[in-house]
Amino acid sequence: MNDREEKWQEEDEEGILLPPPPRRASGGTDHREEAPRKAPWPLRFLAWTSLAVICFGVGYLVASGGLKWIDKKGLLAQRDVVQTPAEVKALMEQDVTSKDVAVRRTVYKAYVMGAEGLAQKEVPLVPGVLEEDLRQVLDVALEPLRGQNGAGDTLRVLHVFRAGDMLYLDVSDAFLTAVKALPSQQGALVMTGLVRTVTEGFPPLSQVRILVNGKEATDRQPVDLTVPWTLAPSS
């Protein structure tokens, strides 16, 4: 027993509690436990990043697999929504009056030239892009011209452009051929029918300007195509 241990024992007997003397290792040197050393911060950062990537990957795989399984069971399918082109085609071929089909259609009026003036022709369409709806309705309005001067199917609406209340109607060359075969009164009737079709079905459009193959028309007979057409107040 060394001097320090004897002093600790004497003070302990006197009622003064002191911490026990440190133990010595067999070699006579003090034995202290060293605190664990942390890994360098780049290595720790890499470890945490790897753990986050693994957790994200596992979560993604589990979620993706779960959604695929639910989709195969048909639990996510919406019966009122078409998802493929084949379904769209099948839907359009069904009878609109069928109880199982709820398709909102808009019925446009096309004013076509008839034997006794303008006649109305209904054009039911499922509303889509406005320009495409315009093109289809105007194709119907131009139908009587296809029998004039052998115009046939070459008379087509190529493009339609809107600018405020003005509609630029771009047609093929066959339009001029067909119009020139008409008397001036019937030619004016065709233009009036086009303007009424556009004005009543597609507000705020109120004027129609004819383009031929993308260029301004220069023909003035039998009707003046160099100016925009609009309805007179009494029309």
Disulfide bonds with the S-S distance in Angstrom:
none
